Amino acid sequence: WKQTTQSTTVQVDHDAQWSAYAKTEYGYVLTGVGSSAETPRTGTMGVSGASFSLVPSKARYRLRVIKDPAEGGTVTPSDQEYNYRTDVTLQATVKEGWDFVGWSDGANDPSHDVVVLCETNFIARFARKSYTVTYQMRMADGSWKSVDQQVYYGDKPVVPTTAEYNCAPGYVFKNWGEYTGGEIKETTTIKAEYEPIKYTVRYSGNGATSGAMVDQTLTYDQEEALKPLTFARTGFTFVKWALDPNGETEVPYVDKTAGTVRNLSSVQGAVVTLYAIWEPIRYTIRFDKNGGRGEMDDLEVTN
């Protein structure tokens, strides 16, 4: 039977025992005695015959809609019974930071029309959004290196190690620019900012007999002039500045005439000592015979 009225007649002998039941098509149900082989209608045939009737109705099936994972969004309906062949619209709604992947039956639209034919589970699949975070760092050779990582929406990226981002000579790490450590919600580039180191130039008179010179603070990558000499050494003249007291290691001037230097050190707080190099005064003694006789050669004397 379907959900319509039907009848059937069977000839049975008088006083004979009879047993009967009705059966419907899939998707319909009968209720009461005689609705199945397990509960047939039975009796003994009398002179007036026998009859019984059952009314079929549509079967009801449970439709479950499951979220995978549960925190990915919401679904409607979630768990409900429907009559056979009922049209139902499934709706998946994502939470912020998530994407809808699709339904377990292969459908991809968040709004999915289905027909209830049996007990059914539908799974709405979600996935967290993932963004590329790029860290840009200065390398030891002065070049810039980019390091990418994938970060889920709402998470924080893994900060590179100090050894990775603080290896540029002459510079110290300052900060990560505008990024202050918050949650990631979009593709992001985080660029390290650096500041040049400062170092001290200390002036050594290296045997000077008078004068004094205070230390000078220089900045990496900036060209600056050395201070004018204020040391003096009796019997000597100043020759040059050197990086050792014997004058063997020259100062790497940018412009020797102007006395400008750059990058004498790449270490924060370093002290670079410049030594005054002197040479003794040389003079000539000339002899005047003052009316006398004979000649004498000049005498070259070093102090």
Salt bridges, closest charged atoms under 4 A:
ASP15 OD1 - HIS14 NE2 3.26
GLU25 OE2 - LYS2 NZ 3.99
ASP79 OD1 - ARG62 NH1 2.74
ASP79 OD2 - ARG64 NE 3.93
GLU81 OE1 - ARG60 NE 3.69
GLU81 OE2 - ARG62 NH2 3.53
ASP105 OD2 - HIS112 NE2 2.72
GLU119 OE1 - ARG64 NH1 3.80
ASP155 OD1 - ARG128 NH2 3.22
ASP215 OD2 - ARG202 NH2 2.92
GLU223 OE1 - ARG262 NH1 3.83
GLU250 OE2 - LYS240 NZ 2.52
GLU295 OE2 - LYS289 NZ 3.55
ASP298 OD2 - ARG286 NH2 2.90
